[in-house]
Amino acid sequence: MLGKLIKYEWKHTYKAGLVLFSALAMVTLIGCLTFQAPMWKMDSPFQDGFSVFLLNMISVASLLLYIFLLVGALWSVLIYLTVRFYRTMYSKEGYLLHTLPVTKNQILVSKILVGSIWIFLVYLGVFFSLIIFGFTLVSALSGESVFSLMNGFMKGLSELLAQLSGMRISMDHGVVARVVFYLVDLILAAPAGLIMLFGAVSMGQLFSRHRVLMAFLSYMGIALVRWLFSTALQGVFYLGSETLGSAEWLFAYFDTGLIISLIKQIVLAVLCYLACYFINSRKLNLE
């Protein structure tokens, strides 16, 4: 049944995902058109006049709009998934879902898994948008075409990978551990953040009135606990450090920050998931 729930969740979210990616493509186009103004072209013969000034102002406005919409794309996917979770779990739509012959774990896992995939996809789309934006900027400043820049970049990257593949690189175990911790922390960021949002929504529905407000306050409480948890662990590190300000201390601070971030995400995600499960199992209060 878990597979059917995942298929059902994906079927009812892919349209919103397509709309979001279409909007992201339009945002990227706006960002690329930003650099067509004379102010970005050093060899442009037209640098004076009101029309040029107007084009430059439109370019600056387009650049600001690109940044605003790009940040909006990151937040919109989180808002959409949170609202959908509330509607399908705790509103009138939840009556059908909670009568299905499935466990609460299967329902929660399907929503977390599909939501995390969408967050990864949106983040990947934003990453490629920034890459295209960067190539367009370099193209406007250098006068070379975007395709020639991309071609040169891919050739340089392939040559670098070929050189690295032919070499035996002995890496320190500490470096490997840092890379592993960073990758694990990066991978867990999306599902952990989503579980915290779902946990806050679940806590908010415990109240009979002002559920949205209480969900927001619950999330603020979770954020406060997360900050206090990080601050306490960092304080312990500071007090126990004997090489404060040295190069060894900087490396230790970086390593400790990675470990704290990983522990923080795991602990809070587990607690919020348990809260979601308990509330759906024992304290379910549909509208």
Backbone bond lengths (Angstrom), bond angles and torsions (degrees), N, CA, C in turn:
res aa  C-N    CA-C-N  psi(-1)  N-CA   C-N-CA  omega(-1)  CA-C   N-CA-C  phi
1 M - - - 1.460 - - 1.525 113.11 -
2 L 1.331 116.09 -25.09 1.465 118.37 179.63 1.518 110.48 -62.36
3 G 1.341 116.42 -40.59 1.463 119.82 178.48 1.514 112.36 -62.50
4 K 1.337 116.83 -38.91 1.459 120.03 178.14 1.526 111.46 -67.25
5 L 1.339 116.13 -38.17 1.462 119.43 177.77 1.526 111.10 -64.86
6 I 1.345 116.84 -41.81 1.461 120.44 178.23 1.529 110.34 -63.04
7 K 1.335 116.38 -42.97 1.473 120.72 177.83 1.523 110.86 -62.20
8 Y 1.331 116.31 -42.36 1.469 120.75 178.95 1.526 111.01 -63.71
9 E 1.343 116.04 -43.83 1.468 120.16 -179.37 1.523 110.93 -65.04
10 W 1.322 116.50 -41.55 1.472 120.41 179.35 1.531 110.67 -65.41
11 K 1.332 116.30 -40.55 1.462 121.13 -179.14 1.518 111.38 -61.29
12 H 1.313 117.66 -33.38 1.462 121.52 -176.30 1.531 113.05 -95.81
13 T 1.310 117.15 4.43 1.469 119.23 177.31 1.529 113.56 -122.06
14 Y 1.332 117.58 -14.31 1.463 118.20 -173.25 1.523 112.51 -68.41
15 K 1.355 117.48 -29.60 1.466 118.93 179.61 1.527 110.87 -65.37
16 A 1.331 115.76 -43.42 1.468 119.31 177.00 1.524 110.24 -63.87
17 G 1.341 116.51 -36.43 1.467 119.82 177.45 1.521 111.86 -64.50
18 L 1.322 117.12 -41.13 1.464 120.65 178.10 1.528 111.36 -64.11
19 V 1.323 115.98 -40.52 1.473 119.61 177.07 1.522 110.26 -62.47
20 L 1.322 116.36 -41.74 1.464 120.47 -179.33 1.521 111.12 -65.50
21 F 1.328 117.59 -41.02 1.466 120.06 178.97 1.523 111.64 -70.34
22 S 1.333 117.61 -33.12 1.469 120.26 174.17 1.528 110.25 -64.15
23 A 1.335 116.16 -42.53 1.464 120.17 176.79 1.526 110.62 -64.24
24 L 1.334 117.10 -37.28 1.458 120.52 178.75 1.523 111.05 -65.94
25 A 1.343 116.60 -36.40 1.468 120.13 176.55 1.527 110.57 -65.55
26 M 1.333 117.38 -40.17 1.459 120.58 177.38 1.525 110.95 -66.26
27 V 1.332 116.65 -38.31 1.465 120.78 177.51 1.523 110.31 -62.71
28 T 1.331 116.20 -42.20 1.471 120.34 178.74 1.522 110.97 -63.62
29 L 1.341 116.33 -39.19 1.465 119.97 177.47 1.522 110.50 -63.45
30 I 1.324 117.08 -41.47 1.469 120.74 176.70 1.522 110.55 -59.85
31 G 1.346 115.94 -43.52 1.461 119.88 179.11 1.512 112.79 -62.74
32 C 1.344 116.41 -38.38 1.464 119.86 179.70 1.521 111.93 -70.68
33 L 1.334 116.33 -37.96 1.465 119.82 179.37 1.527 111.82 -68.94
34 T 1.332 116.35 -17.73 1.460 120.43 179.20 1.520 111.80 -57.03
35 F 1.329 116.72 -36.71 1.464 121.08 -172.31 1.531 113.60 -88.97
36 Q 1.334 115.94 13.18 1.459 118.90 175.36 1.529 112.34 -88.30
37 A 1.323 117.05 -4.63 1.466 120.95 179.61 1.526 109.99 -73.68
38 P 1.348 117.42 153.64 1.474 120.70 -179.59 1.522 114.04 -59.24
39 M 1.338 118.75 -28.11 1.456 120.72 -176.03 1.528 112.47 -63.17
40 W 1.333 117.53 -22.76 1.453 120.84 -179.17 1.524 112.16 -91.35
41 K 1.315 117.89 -10.25 1.459 121.37 -176.62 1.525 108.59 -106.21
42 M 1.314 115.28 108.00 1.457 120.71 -176.00 1.529 113.03 -65.42
43 D 1.344 116.36 -30.11 1.458 119.79 -177.49 1.527 112.59 -97.85
44 S 1.340 116.47 15.63 1.453 119.06 -179.01 1.530 110.25 -71.52
45 P 1.356 117.97 131.08 1.465 119.85 -179.96 1.523 112.74 -74.42
46 F 1.343 116.61 -11.44 1.464 120.17 -177.59 1.521 108.81 -108.73
47 Q 1.319 116.35 99.28 1.458 121.04 -179.05 1.526 112.53 -121.18
48 D 1.324 117.66 -6.93 1.455 121.13 -178.44 1.521 109.46 -124.41
49 G 1.316 114.88 165.20 1.451 120.34 177.26 1.518 111.99 108.23
50 F 1.329 114.73 157.08 1.458 120.30 -177.11 1.521 111.72 -67.45
51 S 1.342 117.10 -38.12 1.471 119.82 -178.95 1.515 110.75 -63.50
52 V 1.357 115.93 -39.71 1.468 119.41 178.13 1.519 110.04 -66.47
53 F 1.335 116.06 -41.65 1.470 120.15 177.67 1.528 110.93 -60.08
54 L 1.345 116.59 -41.15 1.459 120.80 179.57 1.523 110.91 -65.10
55 L 1.341 117.32 -41.97 1.464 120.89 177.54 1.526 111.31 -62.38
56 N 1.322 115.28 -39.91 1.469 118.99 179.31 1.526 111.29 -65.77
57 M 1.325 116.73 -39.51 1.457 119.90 178.53 1.532 110.87 -66.68
58 I 1.320 116.65 -38.40 1.463 120.29 176.28 1.525 109.87 -64.44
59 S 1.319 115.94 -37.06 1.463 120.04 178.54 1.522 111.20 -64.28
60 V 1.333 116.22 -44.05 1.470 119.82 178.57 1.532 110.38 -64.45
61 A 1.321 116.66 -41.90 1.470 120.05 178.34 1.527 110.80 -63.37
62 S 1.344 116.78 -38.79 1.460 120.49 178.53 1.520 111.31 -66.38
63 L 1.329 116.20 -37.09 1.464 120.21 177.93 1.528 110.91 -64.24
64 L 1.332 116.27 -45.02 1.464 120.28 177.58 1.527 111.12 -64.03
65 L 1.338 116.07 -38.76 1.465 120.22 178.33 1.524 110.69 -64.83
66 Y 1.329 116.96 -38.39 1.469 121.19 178.24 1.527 110.40 -61.62
67 I 1.318 116.58 -46.59 1.467 120.20 179.97 1.525 110.84 -63.54
68 F 1.342 115.75 -44.17 1.465 120.17 -179.26 1.528 110.98 -62.47
69 L 1.329 117.70 -45.51 1.459 121.37 -178.27 1.523 111.63 -70.08
70 L 1.332 116.89 -32.29 1.464 119.64 178.46 1.527 110.39 -66.39
71 V 1.316 116.21 -43.97 1.471 119.85 175.54 1.525 109.99 -64.92
72 G 1.334 116.15 -37.37 1.455 120.23 178.33 1.518 112.80 -62.92
73 A 1.336 116.81 -34.17 1.469 120.60 178.11 1.519 110.82 -63.96
74 L 1.337 116.45 -38.91 1.467 120.22 179.28 1.525 111.46 -66.21
75 W 1.340 116.08 -40.28 1.455 119.86 -178.67 1.521 112.44 -78.58
76 S 1.329 116.68 -31.64 1.466 119.33 -175.71 1.520 111.77 -65.04
77 V 1.340 117.45 -36.82 1.464 119.13 -179.89 1.529 110.36 -67.26
78 L 1.333 117.02 -37.05 1.466 119.98 177.55 1.527 111.23 -67.89
79 I 1.325 116.26 -41.88 1.463 120.18 179.52 1.528 110.36 -64.78
80 Y 1.334 116.13 -43.20 1.470 120.01 -179.59 1.525 111.18 -61.55
81 L 1.342 116.94 -46.89 1.462 120.53 -178.52 1.524 111.37 -65.55
82 T 1.339 116.68 -36.49 1.464 120.16 179.10 1.523 111.17 -68.28
83 V 1.327 116.84 -44.60 1.469 120.84 179.20 1.529 110.41 -64.20
84 R 1.331 116.13 -41.21 1.466 119.47 179.22 1.534 110.45 -64.37
85 F 1.316 116.56 -40.16 1.461 119.92 178.42 1.528 110.30 -59.97
86 Y 1.309 116.83 -44.09 1.465 120.52 179.78 1.526 111.15 -64.67
87 R 1.325 116.36 -45.99 1.468 120.25 -176.30 1.518 111.78 -65.15
88 T 1.323 117.90 -42.08 1.458 120.95 -175.70 1.521 113.37 -83.64
89 M 1.334 117.63 -15.21 1.461 120.48 -176.90 1.527 112.84 -105.89
90 Y 1.329 117.61 -37.34 1.461 119.73 -168.94 1.527 114.51 -125.54
91 S 1.319 117.79 -1.46 1.463 119.83 176.49 1.534 108.84 -99.72
92 K 1.301 117.58 -165.03 1.461 121.50 -179.48 1.526 111.94 -62.50
93 E 1.351 116.92 -29.75 1.464 119.55 177.97 1.527 111.69 -64.38
94 G 1.316 116.99 -23.06 1.454 120.50 -176.93 1.521 113.45 -70.27
95 Y 1.355 118.14 -18.42 1.465 119.95 -179.67 1.525 110.84 -61.09
96 L 1.321 117.47 -41.55 1.462 121.05 179.67 1.524 111.08 -69.50
97 L 1.319 116.14 -44.38 1.465 120.02 -176.83 1.526 111.50 -62.43
98 H 1.310 117.06 -42.40 1.462 120.45 -175.58 1.521 113.15 -79.21
99 T 1.328 117.73 -5.86 1.469 120.17 174.78 1.521 112.34 -96.07
100 L 1.323 117.31 -4.49 1.462 120.31 178.38 1.530 110.20 -70.61
101 P 1.327 117.31 150.62 1.476 120.71 179.62 1.531 112.12 -78.29
102 V 1.315 115.62 60.85 1.469 121.60 179.34 1.525 108.39 -132.80
103 T 1.315 115.94 159.40 1.463 120.18 179.46 1.522 110.33 -84.79
104 K 1.313 115.71 162.44 1.461 120.54 177.31 1.524 110.90 -64.77
105 N 1.333 116.42 -35.09 1.458 119.86 177.52 1.520 111.23 -61.49
106 Q 1.316 116.91 -42.13 1.467 120.44 -179.66 1.525 111.21 -64.44
107 I 1.332 116.57 -39.30 1.467 120.02 178.45 1.529 110.50 -64.31
108 L 1.318 116.49 -48.35 1.459 120.64 -177.58 1.527 111.68 -66.26
109 V 1.330 116.56 -43.06 1.475 119.76 -179.09 1.522 110.59 -63.71
110 S 1.322 118.04 -40.85 1.467 120.26 -179.90 1.522 111.27 -62.29
111 K 1.322 117.22 -42.30 1.462 120.95 -179.60 1.530 111.45 -70.06
112 I 1.329 116.69 -39.98 1.468 119.91 179.18 1.515 110.50 -67.46
113 L 1.329 117.07 -42.72 1.466 120.73 -177.92 1.521 111.76 -64.90
114 V 1.333 117.01 -50.31 1.469 120.47 -179.59 1.522 110.80 -65.12
115 G 1.334 116.96 -41.90 1.463 119.83 177.98 1.516 112.23 -62.25
116 S 1.327 117.82 -40.60 1.465 121.18 179.17 1.525 110.64 -65.06
117 I 1.327 117.16 -38.82 1.472 120.17 177.73 1.520 110.46 -61.50
118 W 1.337 116.98 -42.80 1.458 119.96 179.46 1.532 111.57 -65.62
119 I 1.318 116.47 -37.88 1.472 119.07 177.68 1.523 110.68 -64.42
120 F 1.325 117.25 -43.50 1.459 120.83 177.44 1.530 111.09 -60.70
121 L 1.333 116.56 -42.85 1.457 120.43 -179.25 1.525 111.40 -64.59
122 V 1.322 116.55 -42.00 1.469 119.93 179.22 1.524 110.50 -66.21
123 Y 1.324 117.48 -43.02 1.452 120.55 177.38 1.526 111.05 -62.01
124 L 1.327 116.01 -37.80 1.463 119.78 177.24 1.528 110.58 -66.41
125 G 1.349 116.18 -40.45 1.460 119.53 177.20 1.516 112.26 -63.33
126 V 1.324 117.32 -40.32 1.468 121.63 177.00 1.527 110.25 -64.65
127 F 1.328 116.66 -38.72 1.462 120.72 178.95 1.531 110.89 -61.92
128 F 1.331 117.10 -46.66 1.465 119.89 178.95 1.524 111.20 -67.73
129 S 1.334 116.96 -33.54 1.460 119.75 175.96 1.528 110.85 -61.39
130 L 1.331 116.56 -42.36 1.463 120.59 178.65 1.524 111.49 -66.43
131 I 1.343 116.66 -35.93 1.465 119.55 177.57 1.525 110.49 -64.00
132 I 1.345 116.47 -47.25 1.470 120.22 178.59 1.525 110.16 -62.36
133 F 1.319 115.92 -40.51 1.461 121.36 177.70 1.526 110.56 -60.07
134 G 1.322 116.77 -43.28 1.463 120.92 -179.99 1.519 112.08 -65.45
135 F 1.332 117.30 -43.56 1.466 120.61 178.26 1.531 110.78 -63.14
136 T 1.330 116.44 -38.29 1.470 119.99 179.11 1.521 110.65 -65.92
137 L 1.326 117.11 -39.10 1.457 121.44 177.73 1.521 111.33 -63.43
138 V 1.329 116.42 -47.44 1.477 120.43 179.29 1.518 110.11 -63.69
139 S 1.335 116.70 -37.53 1.463 120.07 178.52 1.527 111.45 -63.58
140 A 1.338 117.24 -41.54 1.467 120.49 179.98 1.518 111.56 -66.38
141 L 1.336 116.94 -36.89 1.463 120.43 -177.63 1.519 112.89 -79.39
142 S 1.340 116.60 -32.48 1.467 120.41 -175.85 1.521 113.29 -95.33
143 G 1.327 117.51 -22.26 1.453 120.57 -178.03 1.516 113.37 88.40
144 E 1.319 119.17 -5.96 1.457 121.97 177.27 1.523 109.99 -83.12
145 S 1.341 114.88 157.36 1.456 118.91 179.66 1.523 110.58 -75.42
146 V 1.318 115.42 155.33 1.459 120.82 -179.74 1.523 110.85 -62.78
147 F 1.341 116.01 -38.99 1.463 119.86 -177.27 1.520 111.60 -67.21
148 S 1.328 117.17 -37.80 1.468 119.55 177.88 1.527 110.66 -67.84
149 L 1.332 117.20 -36.72 1.459 120.51 177.09 1.527 110.88 -65.74
150 M 1.322 116.20 -43.33 1.460 119.55 178.43 1.521 111.23 -64.38
151 N 1.326 115.81 -40.17 1.458 119.75 179.51 1.523 110.73 -63.48
152 G 1.335 116.47 -43.73 1.464 120.01 178.09 1.512 112.01 -64.43
153 F 1.339 116.37 -38.24 1.468 120.30 178.72 1.519 111.15 -65.07
154 M 1.330 117.33 -44.05 1.460 120.44 -179.56 1.524 111.58 -66.03
155 K 1.330 117.02 -36.83 1.468 119.63 176.92 1.520 110.64 -65.29
156 G 1.335 116.41 -45.38 1.462 119.70 178.65 1.521 111.96 -62.20
157 L 1.338 116.35 -39.22 1.456 119.96 179.53 1.518 111.38 -67.27
158 S 1.332 117.08 -41.21 1.467 119.93 179.14 1.526 111.14 -65.78
159 E 1.350 117.44 -38.38 1.461 120.02 177.53 1.528 111.27 -65.48
160 L 1.319 116.43 -40.03 1.461 120.03 178.74 1.522 111.19 -64.34
161 L 1.345 116.61 -43.02 1.463 119.68 178.79 1.517 111.31 -65.55
162 A 1.349 116.76 -36.15 1.465 119.97 178.10 1.524 111.02 -65.38
163 Q 1.339 117.00 -40.03 1.459 120.34 177.95 1.524 111.60 -66.74
164 L 1.322 115.90 -40.81 1.461 119.01 179.91 1.521 112.11 -67.91
165 S 1.339 116.48 -35.16 1.464 119.44 179.86 1.517 112.15 -68.37
166 G 1.326 116.87 -26.08 1.459 120.49 179.46 1.518 113.39 -89.48
167 M 1.305 117.12 1.93 1.465 121.17 -179.48 1.521 110.22 -114.34
168 R 1.314 114.34 150.44 1.461 120.16 173.17 1.525 108.31 -97.79
169 I 1.304 114.34 109.83 1.455 119.16 -176.09 1.526 108.10 -100.74
170 S 1.295 115.75 116.91 1.457 120.87 177.01 1.526 108.55 -93.59
171 M 1.307 115.59 112.03 1.461 120.06 -177.16 1.522 109.48 -102.74
172 D 1.293 115.33 142.86 1.446 121.05 176.36 1.532 109.46 -66.94
173 H 1.322 115.52 144.52 1.464 119.80 -178.65 1.522 110.97 -60.94
174 G 1.322 117.49 -32.12 1.457 120.27 177.91 1.510 112.23 -64.37
175 V 1.345 116.63 -39.43 1.462 120.65 178.81 1.524 110.21 -65.57
176 V 1.336 116.46 -43.41 1.460 120.73 178.80 1.526 110.68 -61.13
177 A 1.342 115.91 -43.45 1.458 120.18 179.16 1.526 111.28 -61.91
178 R 1.348 116.70 -41.10 1.465 120.02 179.20 1.529 110.73 -62.85
179 V 1.322 116.06 -43.87 1.464 120.20 -179.51 1.524 110.48 -63.63
180 V 1.332 116.74 -42.90 1.461 120.94 179.78 1.522 110.70 -63.62
181 F 1.337 116.64 -46.00 1.466 120.31 179.08 1.521 111.06 -60.98
182 Y 1.340 116.33 -41.63 1.460 120.08 -178.76 1.530 110.57 -65.25
183 L 1.339 117.50 -43.65 1.463 120.91 -179.27 1.530 110.99 -65.64
184 V 1.333 116.47 -43.15 1.460 119.76 178.93 1.524 110.38 -63.46
185 D 1.341 116.66 -42.15 1.460 120.83 178.88 1.521 110.63 -63.71
186 L 1.335 116.50 -38.74 1.465 120.82 179.59 1.517 111.18 -67.39
187 I 1.336 116.96 -40.64 1.457 121.27 -178.53 1.528 110.91 -69.17
188 L 1.324 116.35 -37.84 1.467 120.32 -177.50 1.524 112.81 -78.59
189 A 1.327 117.34 -13.60 1.469 120.03 -174.80 1.527 111.76 -60.49
190 A 1.338 117.45 -44.36 1.467 120.45 -177.46 1.522 112.36 -66.90
191 P 1.343 119.61 -56.04 1.477 117.61 -179.99 1.519 113.47 -64.43
192 A 1.338 117.89 -35.93 1.465 119.82 179.83 1.524 110.93 -65.16
193 G 1.337 116.65 -45.40 1.465 119.55 178.04 1.518 112.15 -63.05
194 L 1.332 116.51 -37.01 1.460 120.35 179.51 1.531 110.96 -68.61
195 I 1.317 116.88 -40.24 1.466 120.34 178.48 1.529 110.47 -63.58
196 M 1.341 116.93 -38.28 1.465 119.39 177.70 1.521 111.35 -64.24
197 L 1.329 117.04 -39.42 1.466 119.93 176.38 1.527 110.70 -64.85
198 F 1.324 116.68 -44.50 1.462 120.15 178.71 1.530 110.94 -63.56
199 G 1.330 115.98 -37.29 1.452 119.34 177.45 1.515 112.08 -63.34
200 A 1.335 116.32 -41.61 1.465 120.15 178.64 1.524 111.30 -64.57
201 V 1.344 116.64 -40.89 1.468 120.17 177.81 1.520 110.30 -63.31
202 S 1.327 116.63 -40.99 1.463 120.47 179.78 1.524 111.33 -65.15
203 M 1.319 117.10 -40.40 1.469 120.01 177.44 1.522 111.20 -65.52
204 G 1.324 116.56 -36.41 1.458 120.09 -179.47 1.509 113.16 -66.32
205 Q 1.353 117.57 -30.93 1.464 118.82 -177.35 1.523 112.81 -78.66
206 L 1.323 116.57 -3.57 1.461 119.63 174.35 1.530 111.48 -67.95
207 F 1.328 116.47 -20.95 1.459 121.48 -178.66 1.533 109.39 -92.27
208 S 1.268 116.80 145.35 1.468 121.24 -178.64 1.519 112.57 -79.84
209 R 1.329 117.27 -22.08 1.465 121.12 -179.23 1.528 109.53 -130.25
210 H 1.330 114.70 153.83 1.471 122.23 175.93 1.544 111.14 54.62
211 R 1.314 115.25 50.14 1.461 119.17 -176.38 1.521 112.53 -65.83
212 V 1.319 116.18 -39.35 1.474 119.12 -179.55 1.524 109.98 -64.45
213 L 1.327 116.25 -44.10 1.462 120.02 178.54 1.527 111.17 -62.49
214 M 1.327 116.93 -42.53 1.459 119.92 -179.51 1.527 111.48 -68.68
215 A 1.325 116.45 -32.95 1.468 119.42 175.47 1.523 110.33 -65.65
216 F 1.331 116.34 -41.03 1.466 120.22 177.52 1.523 110.67 -63.61
217 L 1.328 116.93 -44.28 1.466 120.21 178.76 1.531 111.13 -65.23
218 S 1.322 116.55 -35.12 1.468 120.05 176.75 1.521 110.77 -63.88
219 Y 1.329 116.01 -40.90 1.467 118.63 178.79 1.526 110.75 -67.19
220 M 1.325 117.16 -37.01 1.456 120.00 175.65 1.522 110.54 -62.49
221 G 1.335 115.83 -37.67 1.461 119.50 176.89 1.520 112.15 -65.55
222 I 1.327 116.18 -41.03 1.470 120.05 177.18 1.521 110.34 -63.43
223 A 1.339 116.57 -42.38 1.463 120.10 178.14 1.521 111.46 -62.71
224 L 1.331 116.52 -38.74 1.462 120.76 178.25 1.532 110.64 -65.16
225 V 1.326 116.89 -43.43 1.471 120.71 177.73 1.531 110.20 -62.37
226 R 1.326 116.28 -40.29 1.468 119.98 178.85 1.518 111.06 -62.61
227 W 1.327 116.67 -41.68 1.465 120.44 179.43 1.525 111.19 -67.65
228 L 1.331 116.65 -43.70 1.457 119.80 178.58 1.521 111.58 -63.55
229 F 1.316 116.28 -38.28 1.459 120.91 179.25 1.529 110.27 -63.25
230 S 1.333 116.59 -46.52 1.470 120.27 179.35 1.522 111.19 -64.95
231 T 1.344 115.86 -41.96 1.462 119.74 -179.03 1.521 111.37 -63.69
232 A 1.331 116.52 -40.97 1.466 120.01 179.97 1.518 111.34 -64.31
233 L 1.329 116.79 -44.52 1.460 119.60 -179.55 1.526 111.46 -66.84
234 Q 1.334 116.58 -39.40 1.463 119.48 177.21 1.520 111.18 -66.18
235 G 1.342 116.81 -35.88 1.458 119.84 176.61 1.515 112.24 -63.02
236 V 1.322 116.61 -39.99 1.463 120.66 176.26 1.522 110.64 -62.34
237 F 1.335 115.88 -39.29 1.464 119.42 178.34 1.527 111.39 -64.69
238 Y 1.335 116.81 -43.60 1.461 120.26 179.44 1.526 111.53 -61.52
239 L 1.324 115.78 -44.37 1.459 119.48 -177.57 1.525 111.48 -68.05
240 G 1.308 117.09 -32.11 1.456 119.63 -178.29 1.514 114.48 -89.98
241 S 1.335 117.40 -0.87 1.457 120.11 -178.36 1.525 110.63 -85.93
242 E 1.326 115.35 133.51 1.458 121.26 178.64 1.529 112.32 -105.77
243 T 1.325 116.68 -3.12 1.478 120.41 -176.91 1.522 109.65 -122.22
244 L 1.338 116.53 43.80 1.458 121.35 -176.39 1.528 110.84 -60.36
245 G 1.344 116.33 126.63 1.456 121.90 177.28 1.511 114.68 90.71
246 S 1.324 119.25 -9.00 1.454 121.64 -178.92 1.522 110.35 -86.98
247 A 1.355 115.89 172.65 1.463 120.33 178.77 1.521 110.72 -64.46
248 E 1.350 116.21 -38.20 1.457 119.44 177.96 1.524 110.75 -62.57
249 W 1.336 116.15 -35.81 1.458 120.12 179.85 1.522 110.64 -65.90
250 L 1.333 118.12 -38.02 1.460 120.95 179.62 1.522 111.32 -63.94
251 F 1.342 116.06 -44.24 1.454 119.10 177.56 1.527 110.96 -64.42
252 A 1.324 115.65 -41.76 1.463 119.76 178.97 1.525 110.86 -64.81
253 Y 1.346 117.20 -37.38 1.461 121.12 178.49 1.528 110.54 -64.25
254 F 1.327 116.21 -41.73 1.465 120.91 178.85 1.527 110.46 -64.49
255 D 1.335 116.08 -46.27 1.464 119.97 179.29 1.520 111.31 -62.66
256 T 1.332 116.07 -42.46 1.464 120.09 179.82 1.522 111.21 -64.83
257 G 1.343 116.60 -38.52 1.461 120.05 178.12 1.520 112.02 -61.96
258 L 1.347 116.75 -39.94 1.461 120.18 177.96 1.525 111.12 -64.76
259 I 1.317 115.48 -44.48 1.463 119.86 -179.11 1.532 110.79 -64.99
260 I 1.342 116.24 -43.43 1.465 120.44 179.35 1.525 110.78 -61.72
261 S 1.326 116.29 -43.65 1.459 120.32 179.93 1.519 111.00 -62.03
262 L 1.338 116.29 -41.17 1.459 120.26 -179.38 1.532 110.65 -67.40
263 I 1.326 116.74 -46.19 1.469 120.78 179.59 1.526 110.49 -62.79
264 K 1.332 115.68 -42.39 1.466 120.74 -178.90 1.523 110.82 -60.84
265 Q 1.325 117.16 -45.79 1.454 120.53 -178.32 1.524 111.23 -65.25
266 I 1.336 116.77 -42.64 1.461 120.04 -178.31 1.519 111.23 -66.14
267 V 1.347 116.66 -47.36 1.468 120.81 -177.26 1.526 111.35 -62.84
268 L 1.337 116.60 -49.22 1.463 119.44 -178.00 1.524 111.90 -68.02
269 A 1.339 116.90 -36.42 1.465 119.65 178.30 1.525 110.61 -65.06
270 V 1.328 117.28 -42.36 1.469 120.67 178.55 1.524 110.59 -63.27
271 L 1.337 117.19 -45.43 1.466 120.95 -179.16 1.527 111.30 -63.83
272 C 1.336 116.68 -43.01 1.467 119.79 -179.95 1.522 111.31 -68.37
273 Y 1.339 116.83 -36.17 1.462 119.12 177.22 1.521 110.63 -65.40
274 L 1.335 116.37 -43.43 1.462 120.01 177.67 1.530 110.90 -62.00
275 A 1.336 116.48 -36.61 1.464 119.80 177.21 1.532 110.36 -65.06
276 C 1.339 116.92 -43.26 1.467 120.68 177.43 1.529 110.51 -59.89
277 Y 1.317 116.07 -45.79 1.461 120.30 -177.55 1.528 111.15 -65.32
278 F 1.324 116.29 -44.28 1.462 119.90 -179.15 1.525 111.37 -64.25
279 I 1.329 116.79 -44.07 1.458 120.82 -178.46 1.526 110.87 -65.57
280 N 1.325 117.73 -40.70 1.461 120.51 179.66 1.524 112.38 -72.38
281 S 1.318 116.25 -25.91 1.454 120.02 -178.27 1.521 112.45 -88.61
282 R 1.341 117.33 -37.73 1.469 120.99 -171.47 1.543 114.03 -117.03
283 K 1.327 116.74 -28.60 1.463 119.65 -171.49 1.525 112.74 -122.78
284 L 1.318 116.72 28.32 1.448 119.59 -176.88 1.532 110.75 -65.39
285 N 1.333 115.16 128.19 1.460 121.18 -175.48 1.523 108.54 -136.74
286 L 1.328 115.40 85.34 1.462 120.03 -177.50 1.515 110.99 -76.76
287 E 1.324 115.17 154.28 1.470 120.15 178.62 1.515 110.32 -71.25
